[in-house]
Amino acid sequence: MKAAIIGITGYTGLELLRLMNKHPFLEIGGLYSHSYAEQNLDDVYFYLKNLVKDNQLIKEFDAKEIMADNDLVFFATPSGVSKDQAQIFLEANFPVIDLSGDYRLKGASEYEKWYKSSASHKDYLGKVNYQVADLAHLGTKSIKNSSYISNPGCYATATILALTPLVKEKLIDLSSIIVDGKSGLSGAGKKLTETSHYVTASENMTLYKVHEHQHIPEIIQYLKNWDNDLQALHFTTSLIPVKRGIFITAYAKVKKGVTESDLQQAFENIYAEKYFVRLQEQGRLPELRQVTASNFCDLGLSLNNDTGVVTVVAVIDNLVKGAAGQAIQNYNLWAGIDEKLGLEDIPLFP
């Protein structure tokens, strides 16, 4: 299938291009960007010289052209773009995989509260299928018959994978959940800000969007599939001086009688057959670099028997598993092909 990429010049768009370039059933179609329209992609990014030979001209967005020349479209745009540009595709039932946050939340009021912007119409929101690729087997809603797939956010992906076994199996006190999320600089996007400036970020760590991160309602919305009593969670985010990566440390009070072996078994029950979720053996916790540039999520846990608090660590590459890689994985699931296709890269080391 030929796939267009809208937002090709951002980090996520470029990561989609890298992954699609070696996918056996995806052909790179039209490339679109408002900021760089009518320029050749390898003039904007010389590192792509001689690597992407066809369709190198970046074009201005044209929905009718996209549908005429492509079989599906990936939105790799900042939030606030696809909620308007994607409506014509929704009306035509044209296949879309949206990596932005515009259609992740079911309620318009929730979107407006957390994204500080007007939401798409409720009729469009109702046509969207939000899918965590590595939990698709749990059957909340199949994506095979969906024409619009909303890809989870990076923090949300790692946090949902870390907490789902605990919430689904009702092993923890829901009111005790605390999540500490750390992100590499690419998660802030390509546009330079004072926070992401080298002199600010290097040898430093800063908290941001305390209690206000837009992935909070997305996480709660998904976890309520397994326990509707969950109403809130304590969630903080920090910027760390690495290029790629999400490092999630989640804490929760376990219910009386729950052991570390019970917790480990709950994770194994859900992820034992999932290729891209690698559960560490008991007593070992993952490191960020063991997933760099890969589609893996590595998980580990430890129970403090004195406090009754479990610590769960989840690490992902924010641009791959947290964005483009999961989008390709969702495409594979939607197309009914092997979910590993195009995604079996060995993580970079060192």
N, C-alpha and C positions, 0 to 999 in steps of 0.2 A: 504494500500500500504506500502511496505517496503522501507524505505528511508535511504540511506547512508549519513553520514556526513563527509566531508573532512575538516580537520582543527578542529578536535574535542576538542583539549586541550586548545584552545583560549577561551576568555570570550564569544564570540558569539557562538562558537560551543557548549559550555557547556549550554548556555541559550537555544539553539535549543533542546538539549537533555532533559532539564527540561520540556519544553513545549510539546515535542513529547511524553514524557513518559505518559501523561494523555490524549492524543488526541485519540478519538474513532476510527479514520480511518487511523492513521499513526502508523506503527510499526518501532521501531528503528532497522536499518539494520547494515551494515558495518561501522566501525569507523576507520578513517584514519588520520594519522599525521606523517610527516616525522621525526620530532624531538623525538617523543616518540614511534616509531614503535616497535612492539614485546613486549610491556609492557601492563599489565592489567590496565584498566582505573581506577579502584578503588585503585590501588597501587600508581598511580600518584595523584589522588584526593580521599583521604580517606573519605571525606564527602559523596561520592556516594556508600559506602559499603552497600551491601544488597539492593540497590535501583535499579540498572540496572544489572539484572542477566544474560541476554543473550548478546552474542556478545561483551563481555567486552574486548577482546583482540584488542588492537590498531594495525592496519596494515599499511604497506607501500602502497602508492598509486598504484593502478593497475586498469586502466580504464576498461579493458575487464572483470576482476573479478567483478567489481562494476556493470556493466551492466548485467552480468549473474545472480548475486545474489540479485539484488535490482530492484525496480520499478522506482525510481527517486533518484536524488542526490542533496544535498545542499552543496554549496561551502561556507564555513565559513573561508576563507583564507585571508591573507593580499593581497593588490593589487600587481599584478605582477605574481601571481600564476595561476589563472584560465584562463588568456588570452592564455596560452599554454596548460595547462592540460585539458581545457574544449573543445578543438577543436574536439577531437574524438567523444565527446557526440553530438556536433553540427552536425557533419557529419552523425551521426547515428540517428538524431532526437530523442535522448534519453532525457527524461524530466530532466531539470536542473533548480534550483532556486539559483541564484548567489548573495551572500550578499556582494561581494567585488565590487570595483569600476571599474573593468576591462572592462565591457561591458555597462556601463551607458551612455557614450558619443557616439553619432552617428559618429562623425568624428575622424579619426585616428590622425590628426594633433592637434586637441583639447586635446585628451588624452595625447599626447606626450608633449604638452606645459605645462599642469597642473600637470601631474603625473611624469614628468621628466624620462620617460621610453618609449621604443618602444611599439606601439599598436598592437593589434591583426589585422589580415588581414581584409580589408574592407568587403570581402564577408561574413566573420563570423559576423562582426558588424551588417550587414544588416539583420541577422536572429534573432536578439534579440528583446524582448519586454520589455521595461522599464515600470514598473507599480507602481504608487502610489496607494496603495490598497483602501484608503478611497475616491479616486477620480475616481475609475474605472467606476462608474455609469455615469460619464460625457461622456464616450464613445470615448476617443481619440484613443484607440486601444484595442480590446478585447483580453484577455489572454487565453480564453478557448481553442483556437486552436494553442496556442504557445507551443513550446517544450523547449524554453529557456527564462526564466524570469529573468530580472535584477532588483534586489531589490534596492530601493533608499538608499542613505546615511542618517545618523542620522540628521545632520544639514539640509540637503536638505529636508527631510521629514517634519520637523517642520516648516521650512521657506516656503515651497510650500503650506502647509495647511494654513499658516497664510496669505499668499499673494494672493492665487488664487481667492477668491471672489472679491478682490479689482481690480485685473488685468482683470479678466473675464468680470466684469460688467463695466469696464472702469470708475472707480470712483476716480482714483488718477492720479497725474502727474508722469509718469514713470521715469522721470529724477530725482525725489526727493527721491527715495527709499533708505533708510539706514537700514541695519540689523546688530544688535548687538547680537552675539551668545555666549552662555556660556555653557561649557561642564564639566561634572564630570570626574574624573581621569580614569575610565574604558574606556572612549572614546579614550584614548591614547594607548590602548592595554596592553597586559600583560608584555611586555618587559620593564624593568626599564630603565629610562633615567634620566639625571640630572634634567630635567623639572618636571618629575613625582615623583622624590625622595621625601620622606616624609618631610624632612627638608626644601625643596623648596616649596612644595605645601601647607603644613599646614599653616593656618592663612595667606594665601597669595592669590593673584589673578594676573595672567600674561596673556598678549596678546601674540598670536602666529599666524604665517602664515598670517600676515597682508596683505590684498589684494591678497593673493596667495593660499587661501584654495581651494583644489581640488573640493569641492562641489559647488563652485561659477558657473562654466559653466553648471553643472547639473541643478541647479535651473533656470538659464536663459533659457536653452534648453527647460525645461518643460513649463515655463510660456509663452514662445513664441507661444505655442499652442493657447493661448487666445489673445495675442496681439503681433504681429510680430514686432511692433515698439520698443519693449524692447530690448535694446542692452547691457546694463550693470547695475550693482547695486553695491552700496557701502556695503561691507560685512566684518565684523571683528569677530574674535573668541578669546575667553578667556578661560583659565583653572581655575576652581574654586575647592575648597577643599571639594568636596563631591564625593562619590563613583559612583553614577548613576545620570543621568539626562542631558537633554538639555533644556536650558532656552533661548528662542528667544524673543527679543524685536525688532519689526519692526516699522519703522516710514515712513510716506509718506504724502505729501501735497495733500489734497483732492481737487477735482475740485469745481468750484464755485457753490454754492447752495446745495452741498451735506451735509446732516445732519447726526448726530450720529444714528438716527433711520434708515436712508437709509443704512448706513453701517451695522448695526445689521441685517437688513432684508436680505442683500446680503449674509451674513454668514448663516442665517437661511435657505435661499433658497437652499443652496448647502448641508448643513450638518444636516438638520432637521431629516432625516431618517437614518443618519449614527450613528450606535451604538457606535463606538469607538472614535467619535469626539464629545466632550461635550462642548457646547458653554455656557459660563457664562451669567447670566442675565445682562442686561445693567447696567453699573456702577460698575461691579465687575471684578477683574482680577485674573487669576489663580496663584497658588503657585506650586513650583516644587514638593514638597513632596506628592501632591495629586494624582500623577500618578506613584509613585515609584513601580517598579516590575510589572507594568500592561501594557496593549496594548492600553491604552487611550492616546489621544491627547486632552488636555484641552486648550480652546481658550477664550480670552476676549479682548475687545477693549475699547478705550476711545478717544474722539475727543476734542482737544483743540480749542474752538471756537475763541479764540483770534489770534492764529497763523494759524489755518486751517490745523493743522497736526494731523493725526490719529496715535495712538499708538496701535499696536496689539501685544499681548503676547501669545506665544504658548509654552507649556511645554510637554515634553515626557520623558519616560525612554529610554535612548539611546540604551540599550541592547535589549529591547523588541520592542516597537513601532519603534525605530530607527534601528532595525536589525532583530533579530530572530522572534519576534512577528509578524512583518509585513510580514516576509517571510512565516510564517505559514498561515497568513491571505491571502496572495497571493496564496498559495497552495489551500486553501479552495475555493477561487474564481475560480481558474483553474480547480479544480475537480468538480465544480458545486454543492458544498455542503454549508451548513450554514457557513458564514464567521466567526461566533463567536466561532466555535467549537475549543476546546482546549485553548481558550484565555479569558475565562470569570473570571479570577482571580480578586479578590478585591485588590486594591492597598494596599501596606503595610502602616500601621499607628500605632504608631508613627515611 
